[in-house]
Amino acid sequence: MTLPTYPEMNKITMIYPNPQILLGEELYWTEKRDGSQLRLSMENGEVKIATHHQEDASEQFKNYLKSTEQYLAIEQLLRDTNGLCENPTADFNFGAVIFGELLSKGKSPARFEHHDKVEFIMFDIYSTKDERFLTYTSVYQHAYHYQLPVVECWAMTRHVDMESLLAQRDAMLIMAKEKGREGVVIKDYRIQMFCKEKLDIPVIPIVKIESGNPQLPQLPDSEVMGAIAKVHADLGEDFHDKTKAMPMIAKYVAEEIDKHLCSRPKGKLFDYYQIYIEGLNAQ
């Protein structure tokens, strides 16, 4: 069985084929946490831990997750929903795959949060039986019963025009700033469309360029640090070997540049790498 990867998310105005597909839809606006994305599933009775880019996480990040207060509950949820509990029921056996953020101790990758300890917070559950993501209400209910933390939902809305939708986006970004979060994730569970808005990504008006090349905004520092955090999750202890880390950092940053239609970041990638290492040493 091929397990799902988490959808690549872009800004509302960059949704394919157009942002108008969100009009009339029930939208859930959830907080965007600043951590390392993990995918957790059950394979041969054992918890399988994957990162955003690799099917098998590094031993370091596996140990990080297993050290959290949430790990035993995660394992139990996966066992119960994958037919491994003592009395499995057809309704509950749906093949859960958990997606969440591993929040490492210290300053977060994009520098939006600070954590006193390593924690895991769930943001979505995928059903392999139905081949779709569960609704926020279902995710919350599972989190509640297993006493697992879950991302906050700040609003549920429905919009009939783009002006209203974008005004809601602006209000949610204000809330993100007030709560010290990186941004907000918008989820349409009916059509399984997810997108994100972040505080450090500018809202650029549509400009008609008569001649010359378009001037793309530089990739925000938070996206660079987020890419570096993904490399850390993939390499584990080998992350401190710059000969292994830097080529992957260059690759992941290039992917973010293409995804967000940005130009190269303002600083040198090695400088960002050193800043990240200094943050690890300060923990």
Secondary structure, DSSP 8 states (H G I E B T S, - for coil): -----------GGG-SS-GGGGTTS-EEEEEE--SEEEEEEEETTEEEEEESS-SS--HHHHHHHHTSTTHHHHHHHHHHHTT-SSS--TTT-S-EEEEEEEE-SEE-TTSS-EESS-EEEEEEEEETTTTEE--HHHHHHHHHHTT--B--EEEEE--SSHHHHHHHHHHHHHHHHHHT-SEEEEEETTTTEEEEEETTS---------SS-----B--HHHHHHHHHHHHHHHGGGGG-HHHHHHHHHHHHHHHHHHHT-B--SS-HHHHHHHHHHHHHT-
